[in-house]
Amino acid sequence: MNRLGYIIIFIIVVAIAATSSWLLNKVEVQPFSLVKPPRHDMDYFLTNFNATVMNKNGKPHYILSGTRLEHFPDDSSIDITEPKIKLFREKLSPWFVDAKLGRVLNRGALVYLNGKVTMLRPASKTEPRVDLTTSNLTIQTDKDFAETRDAVLIRVANHQLKATGMRVYLDDGRLELLSKVEGVYRVTN
């Protein structure tokens, strides 16, 4: 190769080096960082607690109790072990709800119950006793409404109903069974 070839190669290498240096100065390199998910750490807990939530008129709307309550500030959720809820109704018998586990969201407006969930409405002068058993139940306390998509067993007096899925309108005691409804009605003489 002659001297002119070496000079051309040298000029090309210097031009590439100068362009690379200019590009490195122009482009900002952001340091690589891992995005850490927010931690779901408890900030306080209560044992053997009892809390009364009032309605707009200053009367008890429901009483929530349990063996342990854990609050998580990242999503304002509350986990409850062995929750018990007494849902008051105006001029009618209250509903009593028990479960193995519960989670409360939206400042108490939404309650998810898991494990064996039982609901009881004691008999009154106008209503018979109602026992409900299911595995999961969602209660919207602000709407006086409860529902499940799971199997449910309902006992009223000597009668028994089985269904998959249920909606309960707690304020007026109305009950909707969604599918696969089977009933046993015992007639007394």
C-alpha positions in Angstrom: 0.0 0.0 0.0 1.4 3.4 -0.8 1.7 6.4 1.3 -1.6 8.0 0.0 -3.5 4.9 1.1 -2.2 5.2 4.7 -3.1 8.9 4.8 -6.7 8.2 3.7 -7.1 5.4 6.3 -5.6 7.7 9.0 -8.1 10.5 8.1 -11.0 8.0 8.1 -10.0 6.7 11.6 -9.6 10.2 13.0 -13.0 11.2 11.5 -14.7 8.1 13.2 -13.0 8.9 16.5 -14.0 12.5 16.4 -17.6 11.6 15.5 -17.7 8.9 18.3 -16.4 11.5 20.8 -19.0 14.0 19.7 -21.8 11.4 20.0 -20.7 10.4 23.5 -20.9 14.0 24.7 -24.3 14.6 23.0 -26.0 11.5 24.4 -26.6 11.4 28.1 -26.3 8.0 29.7 -28.9 7.3 32.3 -27.7 5.1 35.2 -29.5 1.8 35.3 -31.7 1.5 38.3 -34.1 -1.2 39.5 -37.7 -0.1 40.1 -38.6 -1.5 43.5 -42.3 -2.4 44.0 -43.9 -0.8 47.0 -43.5 -2.9 50.1 -46.6 -4.4 51.7 -45.6 -3.9 55.3 -47.9 -3.7 58.3 -47.8 -0.5 60.2 -50.0 -1.5 63.1 -52.0 -4.4 64.5 -54.8 -5.0 67.0 -55.7 -8.1 68.9 -59.2 -9.0 70.1 -60.6 -5.8 68.7 -64.2 -4.4 68.4 -65.0 -1.4 66.1 -68.4 0.2 65.6 -69.0 2.1 62.3 -71.8 4.7 62.5 -74.2 5.6 59.7 -75.1 9.1 58.5 -77.7 9.5 61.3 -75.2 8.7 64.0 -76.6 5.2 64.7 -74.5 2.0 64.5 -74.3 0.8 60.9 -72.2 -2.3 61.7 -69.8 -3.7 64.3 -66.6 -5.4 63.2 -64.6 -7.5 65.5 -61.9 -10.2 65.2 -59.0 -11.9 66.9 -56.4 -9.9 64.9 -56.4 -6.9 62.7 -53.4 -5.8 60.6 -53.2 -2.5 58.7 -51.1 -2.0 55.5 -50.5 1.7 54.6 -49.4 1.1 50.9 -53.0 0.3 49.9 -54.9 1.1 53.1 -56.1 -2.5 53.4 -56.9 -4.2 56.6 -56.5 -8.0 57.1 -58.6 -9.6 59.8 -58.3 -13.0 61.4 -61.7 -14.6 62.4 -63.8 -11.5 61.5 -67.3 -11.2 62.9 -69.7 -8.5 61.6 -73.0 -7.4 62.9 -74.9 -5.5 60.2 -77.7 -3.4 61.6 -81.0 -2.8 59.7 -83.6 -0.3 60.5 -86.6 -1.9 62.3 -85.5 -5.4 61.3 -83.2 -8.1 62.8 -79.5 -7.6 62.2 -77.4 -9.9 60.1 -74.5 -11.7 61.9 -71.5 -12.7 59.6 -68.5 -14.9 60.6 -65.5 -16.0 58.5 -62.0 -17.4 58.9 -60.3 -14.5 57.2 -61.3 -11.0 55.9 -59.9 -8.1 54.0 -61.3 -4.6 54.3 -60.8 -2.0 51.5 -62.1 1.5 50.6 -62.2 2.8 54.2 -64.6 0.0 55.2 -66.9 0.2 52.3 -65.8 -3.2 50.9 -65.2 -6.3 52.9 -64.0 -9.6 51.4 -64.5 -12.7 53.6 -62.8 -16.0 52.9 -62.8 -19.5 54.3 -66.0 -20.9 55.8 -68.4 -17.9 55.8 -71.7 -18.0 57.7 -74.5 -15.5 57.8 -77.3 -15.6 60.3 -80.4 -13.5 60.5 -82.3 -14.4 63.7 -86.1 -14.8 63.6 -88.2 -11.8 64.4 -91.9 -11.2 64.5 -91.9 -10.5 60.7 -89.1 -12.7 59.4 -88.0 -16.3 59.9 -84.5 -17.3 60.9 -82.1 -17.6 57.9 -78.7 -19.4 58.0 -76.4 -19.1 55.0 -73.1 -20.9 54.5 -70.6 -20.3 51.7 -66.8 -20.1 51.1 -66.3 -16.5 49.9 -68.5 -13.5 50.4 -68.1 -9.8 49.4 -70.0 -7.2 51.4 -70.5 -3.7 50.2 -71.3 -2.0 53.5 -72.1 1.4 52.0 -74.8 -0.3 49.8 -76.0 -2.9 52.3 -75.3 -5.6 49.8 -73.5 -9.0 49.9 -72.7 -11.5 47.1 -70.9 -14.6 46.3 -70.2 -16.6 43.1 -69.5 -19.8 45.1 -71.8 -22.5 46.3 -74.2 -21.5 49.0 -76.4 -23.5 51.4 -79.4 -21.7 52.9 -81.6 -23.0 55.7 -84.9 -21.3 56.5 -87.0 -23.1 59.2 -87.4 -26.8 57.9 -86.4 -25.8 54.3 -83.1 -26.0 52.6 -81.8 -24.4 49.4 -78.5 -25.0 47.5 -77.3 -22.7 44.8 -74.2 -21.4 43.0 -74.0 -17.6 43.4 -76.1 -15.4 45.5 -76.9 -11.8 46.1 -78.3 -10.5 49.4 -79.9 -7.1 49.8 -79.3 -6.7 53.5 -81.5 -3.7 54.2 -84.7 -5.5 53.1 -83.7 -9.1 53.4 -84.2 -9.9 49.7 -82.2 -12.8 48.4 -81.3 -13.8 44.8 -80.0 -17.2 43.9 -78.0 -17.1 40.6 -77.8 -20.6 39.3 -78.1 -24.4 39.9 -80.8 -23.9 42.5 -82.0 -27.0 44.4 -84.5 -26.9 47.2 -85.9 -29.3 49.8 -89.2 -28.1 51.4 -90.4 -30.1 54.3 -94.2 -29.9 54.8 -95.3 -30.2 58.4 -98.8 -31.6 59.2 
